[in-house]
Amino acid sequence: MGKLYEQASWLIRVQGNEHPPVHVHVVHPGGRAVLFLDGAVTNGGVPAAVIRAASAWVAAHEAEIRAEWRRMNNPPAR
């Protein structure tokens, strides 16, 4: 899995074999969340402060997220 960012108790990653639109997963001991590049969030137990921090990181690193998404979800033909 494409880990993009890690903080003390949580991380942001892109997973392979995923569905559009482009999004990242936030993994925290309290739960998981999905953050979409348009700002939408699906939260399953991640604290609000972590969602705010992760959302700010996502907004500042959109190009990096898109590149990793392409790498993980559009493998080259063999």
VMD Tcl script that draws the C-alpha trace (Angstrom):
set ca {
  {0.00 0.00 0.00}
  {1.16 3.51 -0.78}
  {1.85 5.21 2.54}
  {2.03 8.94 1.88}
  {2.23 10.49 5.35}
  {2.61 9.31 8.92}
  {2.00 11.17 12.13}
  {2.45 9.89 15.69}
  {-0.69 7.72 15.85}
  {-2.17 7.85 12.35}
  {-1.26 7.62 8.69}
  {-2.54 8.51 5.24}
  {-2.30 5.98 2.43}
  {-3.55 5.13 -1.03}
  {-4.64 1.56 -1.63}
  {-4.46 -0.37 -4.88}
  {-7.36 -1.86 -6.81}
  {-9.63 0.98 -5.69}
  {-12.69 2.71 -7.09}
  {-12.83 6.32 -8.30}
  {-12.93 9.11 -7.37}
  {-9.38 9.59 -6.12}
  {-9.24 9.35 -2.34}
  {-6.97 8.45 0.56}
  {-7.47 6.33 3.64}
  {-6.70 7.63 7.13}
  {-5.80 4.85 9.55}
  {-5.97 5.64 13.27}
  {-6.15 3.36 16.34}
  {-9.71 4.61 16.90}
  {-10.94 3.84 13.39}
  {-10.58 4.59 9.71}
  {-11.71 7.37 7.40}
  {-11.78 8.05 3.68}
  {-10.94 11.55 2.46}
  {-11.84 12.53 -1.09}
  {-10.00 15.28 -2.94}
  {-13.23 17.30 -3.23}
  {-13.30 17.58 0.59}
  {-15.89 14.88 1.29}
  {-15.15 12.60 4.25}
  {-16.46 9.22 5.31}
  {-15.43 8.74 8.92}
  {-15.50 5.58 10.97}
  {-14.11 6.64 14.35}
  {-11.17 8.92 13.54}
  {-11.08 11.91 15.93}
  {-12.12 15.27 14.47}
  {-8.70 16.81 15.15}
  {-7.04 14.08 13.07}
  {-9.57 14.57 10.25}
  {-8.77 18.31 10.22}
  {-5.02 17.67 10.13}
  {-5.34 14.97 7.46}
  {-7.64 17.15 5.36}
  {-5.13 20.00 5.48}
  {-2.35 17.62 4.41}
  {-4.48 16.26 1.56}
  {-5.31 19.77 0.32}
  {-1.60 20.68 0.26}
  {-0.47 17.46 -1.49}
  {-3.08 16.82 -4.17}
  {-0.54 16.29 -6.97}
  {1.38 13.74 -4.89}
  {-1.86 11.90 -4.06}
  {-2.92 11.78 -7.72}
  {0.49 10.44 -8.75}
  {0.39 7.70 -6.13}
  {-3.21 6.89 -7.07}
  {-2.16 6.40 -10.70}
  {0.80 4.25 -9.63}
  {-1.34 2.05 -7.38}
  {-4.45 1.80 -9.52}
  {-3.26 1.88 -13.14}
  {-0.53 -0.76 -13.35}
  {1.27 -1.02 -16.69}
  {0.08 -3.70 -19.08}
  {2.27 -6.80 -19.26}
}
mol new
graphics top color blue
foreach p $ca { graphics top sphere $p radius 0.5 }
foreach p [lrange $ca 0 end-1] q [lrange $ca 1 end] { graphics top cylinder $p $q radius 0.2 }
display resetview
